[in-house]
Amino acid sequence: MNCAVTAGPTFEPLDSVRRLTNLSTGTLGTQLADYLASQGHEVVLLRGSSSIFRSAVKVARIIEFGTASELERHLESLASVRIDAVFHAAAVSDFGFGRVWTRSPGGELREISRGKFSTREAPLLAELVPVPKLINRLRSWFPKAWLVGWKYEVDGTRAAAVDRARTQVGENQTDACVINGPAYGAGFGHLSKEHELFHFETSSALFEHLERFVRR
């Protein structure tokens, strides 16, 4: 089977030297890609250039991305080839920077644009604007593929995390969602589009389960 796996963080630049990103290491997605390749699948790994997990993998191809728009372009380019399964484990930024202002001693705001903002212009106020979601475009790019999203949840209960995963599956026409993070607790959940919930204590058990689904 031809599989695409996204892994690691995106970033959104403030200026030429500063960026907004997240704490994703790329570990889980990279290890999943490696496991799928070890089981005989042809795997393309799309990995964030800021991923700190850089282990050698057996995948057929690695594509690196920086911003969410770069990941979007790479995914869209794969739509022209046969992809049987997409595992969207990348931590895509929810926000990017919009306009930036400096505040004068009198309190007036003045919009500024620089290659690199100077501390002499502080204090600065930066606008955070939503970054377009990629998961809701996967079905249009890969209409016949098995699509798996990810939900890393920090706040709330396990039940609430599962509810948010259920919403993701329904809204984005994916086939399943992997759930983890502090809200879910130890281990991983796998929620199918039929709302069947599986729990796995280890990433290895999760990978074996996902690989079996690919072969169905």
NUZATI-649558 format. One line per 10 residues: number of its first residue (from 1); for each residue x, z, y of N, C-alpha, C. Coordinates in Angstrom, 3 decimals. Atoms other than C-alpha are relative to their C-alpha. Layout:
N
NUM	X:Z:Y:X:Z:Y:X:Z:Y ~ ...
This chain:
216
1	0.840:0.000:-1.191:0.000:0.000:0.000:0.880:0.000:1.248 ~ -0.705:0.029:-1.278:1.112:-0.677:3.567:-0.542:1.119:0.886 ~ 0.406:-1.184:-0.762:1.032:2.555:5.581:0.734:0.064:1.333 ~ -0.614:-0.299:-1.293:1.683:3.406:9.220:-0.188:1.485:0.273 ~ 0.038:-1.432:-0.304:2.534:6.982:10.191:0.550:0.203:1.400 ~ -0.527:-0.375:-1.309:2.859:8.257:13.754:0.452:1.454:-0.057 ~ -0.564:-1.350:0.065:4.951:11.379:14.343:0.692:0.337:1.309 ~ -0.753:-0.457:-1.155:6.418:13.458:17.124:-0.767:-0.076:1.303 ~ 0.679:-0.095:-1.293:5.628:13.879:20.810:0.105:-1.273:0.828 ~ -0.162:0.947:-1.105:4.912:11.467:23.599:0.431:0.802:1.228
11	-0.271:-0.658:-1.283:6.011:12.224:27.153:-0.551:-0.868:1.120 ~ 0.469:0.718:-1.180:4.734:11.279:30.600:0.909:0.376:1.164 ~ -0.996:-0.308:-1.024:7.260:10.977:33.457:-0.605:0.508:1.306 ~ 0.299:-0.424:-1.370:7.031:12.895:36.730:0.792:-0.851:0.977 ~ -0.866:0.905:-0.758:9.973:10.982:38.158:1.013:-0.562:-0.993 ~ -0.944:0.667:0.903:13.030:9.239:36.742:0.769:0.970:-0.894 ~ -0.781:-0.959:0.790:14.542:12.469:35.346:-0.833:1.152:-0.564 ~ 0.832:-1.112:0.462:11.610:14.842:34.689:-1.236:-0.542:-0.695 ~ 1.138:0.488:0.783:8.757:14.569:32.231:-0.871:1.147:-0.497 ~ 0.945:-0.926:0.610:5.708:16.307:30.799:-0.109:-0.362:-1.473
21	0.054:0.285:1.433:5.751:16.642:27.022:-0.586:1.203:-0.728 ~ 0.534:-1.105:0.788:4.814:19.035:24.205:1.041:0.437:-1.028 ~ -0.969:-0.630:0.898:6.474:21.077:21.477:0.072:-0.629:-1.386 ~ -0.057:0.645:1.316:5.933:18.682:18.571:1.436:-0.384:-0.349 ~ -1.357:0.336:0.460:9.114:18.227:16.515:0.057:-1.301:-0.789 ~ 0.033:1.196:0.838:7.964:15.248:14.448:0.236:0.276:-1.472 ~ -0.355:-0.343:1.380:8.678:17.144:11.234:-1.063:-0.435:-1.006 ~ 1.047:0.243:0.998:5.325:16.879:9.458:-0.242:-1.496:-0.214 ~ 0.242:1.432:0.131:4.736:13.198:10.208:1.147:-0.730:-0.664 ~ -1.171:0.645:0.598:8.277:12.202:9.300:0.091:0.308:-1.491
31	-0.037:-0.365:1.419:8.159:14.131:6.033:-1.111:-0.691:-0.788 ~ 1.085:0.726:0.660:4.799:12.557:5.192:0.393:-1.455:-0.230 ~ -0.433:1.394:0.141:6.206:9.077:5.840:1.019:-0.136:-1.122 ~ -1.031:0.035:1.038:9.183:9.843:3.613:-0.625:0.174:-1.386 ~ 0.655:-0.212:1.293:6.927:11.135:0.829:-0.757:-1.251:-0.444 ~ 0.744:1.211:0.350:4.695:8.060:0.940:0.947:-1.100:-0.466 ~ -0.987:1.009:0.403:7.773:5.822:0.757:0.553:0.310:-1.387 ~ -0.546:-0.381:1.311:9.083:7.799:-2.226:-0.981:-0.297:-1.134 ~ 1.022:0.313:0.997:5.799:7.041:-4.016:-0.257:-1.500:-0.115 ~ 0.084:1.444:0.148:6.304:3.313:-3.631:-0.772:-0.735:1.070
41	0.742:0.659:-1.072:4.342:2.615:-0.455:0.958:-0.613:1.024 ~ -0.758:0.629:-1.086:5.626:0.310:2.284:-0.411:0.697:1.288 ~ 0.356:-0.891:-1.103:5.792:2.601:5.302:0.714:-0.403:1.286 ~ -0.539:0.119:-1.350:6.259:2.004:9.016:-0.180:1.357:0.668 ~ 0.041:-1.286:-0.693:7.128:5.232:10.845:0.153:-0.241:1.493 ~ -0.077:0.041:-1.458:6.347:5.334:14.562:0.302:1.418:0.456 ~ -0.474:-1.360:-0.278:8.334:8.318:15.806:0.388:0.151:1.465 ~ -0.343:-0.286:-1.384:8.632:9.862:19.246:1.497:0.115:0.192 ~ -1.441:-0.032:-0.258:12.069:9.393:20.754:0.494:1.405:0.301 ~ -0.377:-1.390:-0.284:12.021:13.106:21.709:-0.113:0.903:-1.222
51	0.101:-0.814:1.218:11.460:14.275:18.120:1.355:0.609:-0.331 ~ -1.273:-0.639:0.346:14.089:16.814:17.149:0.254:-0.047:-1.500 ~ -0.188:0.157:1.443:13.509:16.286:13.420:0.440:-1.437:-0.242 ~ -0.575:1.343:0.102:15.795:13.321:12.749:0.519:-0.281:-1.402 ~ -0.466:0.175:1.371:16.185:13.495:8.989:-0.074:-1.462:-0.418 ~ 0.009:1.359:0.540:17.062:10.266:7.214:-1.222:-0.176:-0.886 ~ 1.203:0.269:0.777:14.003:8.668:5.661:0.137:-1.333:-0.720 ~ -0.073:1.197:0.841:13.393:5.951:3.075:-1.003:-1.060:0.422 ~ 1.052:0.920:-0.427:10.744:4.116:5.086:0.562:-1.392:0.258 ~ -0.426:1.386:-0.198:10.837:0.351:5.526:0.435:-0.261:1.431
61	-0.264:0.301:-1.411:10.923:0.510:9.313:-0.320:1.212:0.851 ~ 0.253:-1.059:-0.976:11.182:3.036:12.145:-0.133:-0.644:1.374 ~ 0.220:0.451:-1.370:9.750:2.269:15.586:-0.060:1.242:0.878 ~ 0.005:-1.163:-0.880:10.493:4.731:18.377:-0.812:-0.287:1.262 ~ 0.803:0.117:-1.215:8.205:5.366:21.340:0.293:1.176:0.915 ~ -0.136:-1.071:-0.975:8.316:7.428:24.509:-1.355:0.456:0.502 ~ 1.288:-0.349:-0.578:5.058:7.408:26.441:-1.147:-0.395:-0.925 ~ 1.192:0.367:0.769:1.536:7.139:25.076:-0.268:-1.493:0.085 ~ 0.232:1.442:-0.135:1.299:3.608:26.453:0.962:-0.802:-0.870 ~ -0.939:0.677:0.902:4.413:2.629:24.491:-0.490:0.087:-1.446
71	0.557:-0.145:1.345:2.892:4.032:21.293:-1.207:-0.915:-0.172 ~ 1.168:0.884:0.048:-0.299:2.146:22.100:0.410:-1.448:-0.258 ~ -0.455:1.386:0.177:1.586:-1.152:22.369:0.518:-0.233:-1.416 ~ -0.542:0.158:1.353:3.387:-0.579:19.074:-1.119:-0.018:-1.050 ~ 1.113:-0.013:0.945:0.178:0.289:17.232:-0.789:-1.304:0.070 ~ 0.758:1.245:-0.158:-1.606:-2.715:18.667:0.740:-1.176:-0.621 ~ -0.780:1.091:0.593:1.251:-4.958:17.539:-0.118:-0.009:-1.523 ~ 0.151:-0.074:1.456:0.755:-3.715:13.959:-1.362:-0.513:-0.465 ~ 1.329:0.483:0.372:-2.858:-4.878:14.054:0.037:-1.423:-0.539 ~ -0.109:1.390:0.455:-1.634:-8.403:13.338:0.531:-0.107:-1.429
81	-0.484:0.003:1.381:-0.209:-7.394:9.942:-0.927:0.868:-0.844 ~ 0.871:-0.784:0.876:-1.881:-5.844:6.924:0.444:1.459:-0.025 ~ -0.228:-1.436:0.077:-2.098:-2.065:7.214:-1.167:0.601:-0.778 ~ 1.043:-0.569:0.852:-4.000:-0.212:4.484:-0.369:1.428:0.376 ~ 0.266:-1.389:-0.371:-3.699:3.327:5.860:0.810:0.359:1.233 ~ -0.668:-0.487:-1.207:-2.846:4.922:9.201:-0.145:1.514:0.039 ~ -0.029:-1.453:-0.129:-1.831:8.579:9.484:0.478:0.316:1.415 ~ -0.313:-0.185:-1.422:-1.975:9.497:13.170:0.343:1.467:0.259 ~ -0.453:-1.385:-0.131:0.080:12.706:13.240:0.745:0.260:1.302 ~ -0.732:-0.182:-1.254:1.786:12.124:16.609:-0.775:0.918:0.944
91	0.593:-0.865:-1.020:1.164:14.684:19.349:-0.001:-0.766:1.322 ~ 0.103:0.841:-1.196:-0.032:12.387:22.119:-0.403:0.864:1.186 ~ 0.279:-0.800:-1.194:-0.032:13.881:25.613:-1.451:-0.155:0.432 ~ 1.363:0.043:-0.535:-3.475:14.792:26.917:-0.005:-0.345:1.484 ~ -0.065:0.218:-1.440:-2.312:14.559:30.519:1.297:-0.694:0.393 ~ -1.174:0.569:-0.645:0.080:12.532:32.635:-0.077:0.318:1.484 ~ -0.029:-0.288:-1.431:1.042:12.743:36.282:-0.694:-1.096:0.797 ~ 0.584:0.916:-0.962:-0.990:11.162:39.039:0.790:0.061:1.294 ~ -0.668:-0.076:-1.302:-0.202:11.641:42.706:0.749:1.328:0.159 ~ -0.806:-1.194:-0.290:2.345:14.147:44.042:0.014:0.204:1.509
101	-0.007:-0.331:-1.417:2.203:15.944:47.374:1.045:1.081:0.276 ~ -0.805:-1.118:-0.495:4.544:18.158:49.374:-0.822:0.743:1.044 ~ 0.757:-0.823:-0.948:3.168:21.027:51.450:0.922:0.449:1.126 ~ -0.794:-0.394:-1.165:4.470:21.616:54.952:-0.144:1.500:0.240 ~ 0.140:-1.427:-0.316:5.079:25.141:56.344:-1.362:0.342:0.582 ~ 1.321:-0.239:-0.571:1.769:24.744:58.162:-1.136:-0.171:-0.986 ~ 1.019:0.135:1.028:-0.056:24.035:54.916:-0.534:-1.401:-0.201 ~ 0.492:1.368:0.161:-0.631:20.299:55.376:0.632:-0.654:-1.230 ~ -0.482:0.719:1.173:-0.303:18.105:52.289:0.335:-1.436:0.375 ~ -0.423:1.385:-0.239:1.612:14.837:52.400:0.402:-0.615:-1.332
111	-0.312:0.653:1.264:1.680:12.456:49.449:1.385:-0.628:0.068 ~ -1.354:0.543:0.044:5.190:11.444:48.392:0.231:-0.718:-1.320 ~ -0.405:0.726:1.207:6.797:9.124:45.872:1.505:-0.155:0.041 ~ -1.460:0.032:0.034:10.422:9.327:44.801:0.472:-0.419:-1.393 ~ -0.638:0.193:1.289:12.762:8.186:42.064:0.342:1.341:-0.622 ~ -0.247:-1.374:0.423:13.736:11.862:41.881:-0.430:0.912:1.133 ~ 0.465:-0.925:-1.023:11.914:14.597:43.728:1.074:1.048:0.278 ~ -1.022:-0.962:-0.413:14.168:16.947:45.696:-0.610:1.380:0.187 ~ 0.462:-1.367:-0.239:13.883:20.720:45.814:-0.175:0.263:1.491 ~ 0.168:-0.159:-1.448:14.175:20.332:49.588:-1.424:-0.326:0.434
121	1.378:0.360:-0.325:10.644:18.928:49.493:-1.004:1.005:-0.551 ~ 0.892:-0.991:0.601:9.231:21.944:47.657:-0.680:0.832:1.097 ~ 0.703:0.093:1.284:6.655:23.226:47.156:-0.677:-1.355:-0.197 ~ 0.666:1.242:0.364:5.252:20.213:45.334:-1.282:0.317:-0.770 ~ 1.236:-0.093:0.763:1.740:19.798:43.980:-0.188:-1.323:-0.724 ~ 0.135:1.209:0.812:1.338:17.324:41.128:-1.386:-0.038:-0.634 ~ 1.313:0.219:0.593:-1.954:15.895:39.940:0.160:-0.344:-1.480 ~ 0.014:0.328:1.422:-2.571:15.896:36.181:-1.257:-0.814:-0.294 ~ 1.126:0.881:0.308:-4.764:13.024:35.002:-0.042:-0.240:-1.506 ~ 0.098:0.208:1.450:-6.089:12.439:31.466:0.680:-1.295:-0.437
131	-0.592:1.186:0.622:-4.121:10.033:29.284:-1.032:-0.580:-0.971 ~ 0.987:0.587:0.917:-6.392:7.562:27.435:0.327:0.318:-1.458 ~ -0.171:-0.304:1.417:-6.919:8.554:23.800:0.337:-1.267:-0.783 ~ -0.329:1.116:0.883:-5.433:6.328:21.125:-0.835:0.017:-1.268 ~ 0.693:-0.091:1.279:-7.353:7.619:18.129:-1.315:-0.776:0.011 ~ 1.277:0.712:-0.029:-10.585:6.026:19.349:0.164:-1.516:0.013 ~ -0.245:1.437:0.074:-8.931:2.595:19.250:0.499:-0.430:-1.379 ~ -0.575:0.337:1.303:-7.551:2.787:15.724:-0.938:-0.867:-0.836 ~ 0.927:0.761:0.838:-10.718:1.474:14.070:-0.095:-1.458:0.449 ~ 0.044:1.393:-0.468:-10.760:-1.634:16.282:1.277:-0.742:-0.358
141	-1.267:0.639:0.376:-7.085:-2.316:15.526:0.098:-0.190:-1.509 ~ -0.143:0.014:1.466:-7.327:-1.545:11.806:-1.376:0.189:-0.649 ~ 1.399:-0.172:0.428:-10.968:-2.195:10.813:-0.181:0.316:-1.474 ~ 0.156:-0.210:1.442:-10.359:-2.063:7.049:0.920:1.092:-0.545 ~ -0.973:-1.000:0.449:-7.705:0.659:6.926:-0.655:1.368:-0.179 ~ 0.376:-1.408:0.129:-8.081:4.258:5.794:0.690:0.746:1.131 ~ -0.532:-0.619:-1.211:-7.624:6.267:9.010:-0.088:1.518:-0.086 ~ -0.065:-1.461:0.020:-6.527:9.901:9.187:0.513:0.487:1.346 ~ -0.431:-0.623:-1.243:-6.375:11.844:12.443:0.543:1.396:-0.257 ~ -0.554:-1.358:0.083:-4.811:15.232:13.173:-0.656:0.861:1.058
151	0.488:-0.970:-0.967:-6.149:18.331:14.892:0.866:1.244:-0.076 ~ -0.795:-1.226:-0.112:-3.651:20.995:15.954:-0.721:0.880:1.012 ~ 0.827:-0.843:-0.852:-5.775:23.807:17.342:0.651:1.363:0.214 ~ -0.634:-1.266:-0.366:-4.468:26.868:19.175:-1.018:1.124:0.139 ~ 0.971:-1.045:-0.329:-7.567:28.766:20.313:-1.216:-0.053:-0.920 ~ 1.229:-0.067:0.769:-10.617:29.954:18.420:0.235:0.358:-1.456 ~ -0.012:-0.367:1.410:-11.409:30.508:14.767:0.244:-1.222:-0.878 ~ -0.134:1.111:0.943:-10.823:28.433:11.649:-1.275:-0.844:-0.016 ~ 1.265:0.740:0.015:-14.504:27.498:11.649:-0.119:-0.906:1.220 ~ 0.057:0.815:-1.213:-14.243:26.277:15.239:0.954:-1.187:-0.093
161	-0.960:1.093:0.172:-11.153:24.218:14.378:-0.574:-1.078:-0.915 ~ 0.623:0.961:0.918:-13.024:22.596:11.492:-1.112:-0.763:0.711 ~ 1.057:0.673:-0.763:-15.956:21.839:13.808:0.580:-1.071:0.918 ~ -0.626:0.994:-0.889:-13.615:20.079:16.247:0.539:-1.179:-0.802 ~ -0.440:1.090:0.875:-12.147:18.090:13.371:-1.181:-0.880:-0.398 ~ 1.211:0.748:0.369:-15.663:17.085:12.313:-0.431:-0.900:1.160 ~ 0.337:0.803:-1.175:-16.334:15.892:15.860:0.951:-1.179:0.142 ~ -0.977:1.087:-0.101:-13.112:13.876:15.877:-0.318:-1.120:-0.978 ~ 0.303:1.005:1.019:-14.029:12.107:12.645:-1.234:-0.804:0.393 ~ 1.234:0.683:-0.351:-17.535:11.311:13.847:0.135:-0.903:1.209
171	-0.109:0.764:-1.240:-16.589:10.121:17.320:0.927:-1.199:-0.116 ~ -1.032:1.035:0.047:-13.648:7.967:16.267:-0.040:-0.871:-1.249 ~ 0.190:0.809:1.207:-14.884:6.489:12.978:1.228:0.037:-0.917 ~ -1.114:-0.169:0.925:-11.908:7.868:11.071:-0.538:0.455:-1.355 ~ 0.412:-0.368:1.349:-11.995:8.669:7.373:0.278:1.458:-0.330 ~ -0.353:-1.391:0.276:-10.480:12.136:7.529:0.781:0.564:1.177 ~ -0.792:-0.688:-1.020:-8.767:14.708:9.715:0.770:1.132:-0.664 ~ -0.824:-1.127:0.435:-5.892:17.067:8.931:-0.033:1.045:1.108 ~ 0.137:-1.090:-0.963:-6.269:20.457:10.618:1.101:1.022:-0.235 ~ -0.963:-1.098:0.099:-3.536:22.985:11.364:0.157:0.642:1.367
181	-0.203:-0.720:-1.248:-2.266:25.307:14.068:-0.505:1.428:-0.087 ~ 0.372:-1.413:0.023:-2.852:28.971:14.992:-1.491:0.256:-0.205 ~ 1.440:-0.215:0.174:-6.647:28.599:15.154:-0.403:-0.163:-1.459 ~ 0.323:0.214:1.414:-6.775:27.252:11.605:0.649:1.070:-0.868 ~ -0.707:-0.993:0.794:-4.215:29.725:10.305:1.005:-0.641:-0.929 ~ -1.031:0.485:0.915:-1.707:29.357:7.492:-0.519:-1.173:-0.817 ~ 0.355:1.138:0.824:-1.685:26.092:5.617:-0.622:-1.135:0.789 ~ 0.564:1.217:-0.582:-3.565:22.875:6.261:-1.392:-0.237:-0.565 ~ 1.303:0.442:0.458:-7.130:21.673:6.082:-0.071:-1.515:0.001 ~ 0.261:1.442:0.025:-8.272:18.174:5.182:-1.507:-0.182:-0.072
191	1.440:0.204:-0.079:-11.782:17.247:6.261:-0.304:-1.484:-0.147 ~ 0.363:1.396:0.219:-13.242:14.009:4.901:-1.197:-0.369:0.872 ~ 1.151:0.436:-0.800:-15.856:11.912:6.686:-1.318:0.410:-0.645 ~ 1.183:-0.546:0.669:-18.304:13.213:4.086:-0.130:1.504:0.228 ~ -0.019:-1.416:-0.378:-17.523:16.679:5.541:0.439:0.909:-1.144 ~ -0.571:-0.812:1.074:-15.773:17.841:2.376:1.328:0.570:0.485 ~ -1.191:-0.674:-0.517:-13.108:20.393:3.290:0.893:0.453:-1.148 ~ -1.015:-0.431:0.957:-9.925:20.884:1.258:1.007:0.871:0.746 ~ -1.032:-0.853:-0.604:-7.295:23.570:1.906:1.268:-0.079:-0.836 ~ -1.297:0.070:0.672:-3.586:23.393:1.097:0.938:1.010:0.639
201	-0.909:-1.030:-0.495:-1.048:26.174:1.382:1.302:-0.589:0.527 ~ -1.297:0.574:-0.369:1.954:23.864:1.743:-0.159:-1.452:0.436 ~ 0.009:1.404:-0.411:2.774:20.536:3.339:0.174:-0.918:-1.206 ~ -0.193:0.821:1.202:3.900:19.230:-0.063:-1.326:-0.262:-0.708 ~ 1.308:0.168:0.636:0.445:19.842:-1.524:-0.892:-0.924:0.828 ~ 0.760:0.892:-0.879:-1.120:18.151:1.499:0.421:-1.446:-0.196 ~ -0.498:1.374:0.158:1.107:15.086:1.110:-0.484:-0.619:-1.315 ~ 0.458:0.508:1.299:0.211:14.737:-2.577:-1.480:-0.371:0.060 ~ 1.437:0.260:-0.142:-3.482:14.929:-1.710:-0.245:-1.272:0.813 ~ 0.180:1.185:-0.839:-3.208:12.326:1.062:0.414:-1.266:-0.740
211	-0.470:1.173:0.746:-1.261:9.972:-1.194:-1.016:-0.411:-1.057 ~ 1.040:0.325:0.983:-3.962:10.196:-3.854:-1.169:-0.718:0.666 ~ 1.082:0.657:-0.721:-6.546:9.243:-1.250:0.354:-1.446:0.324 ~ -0.426:1.366:-0.308:-4.509:6.178:-0.288:-0.207:-0.908:-1.201 ~ 0.077:0.815:1.216:-4.559:4.982:-3.882:-1.434:-0.223:-0.484 ~ 1.376:0.129:0.497:-8.339:5.329:-4.297:-0.548:-1.412:0.214
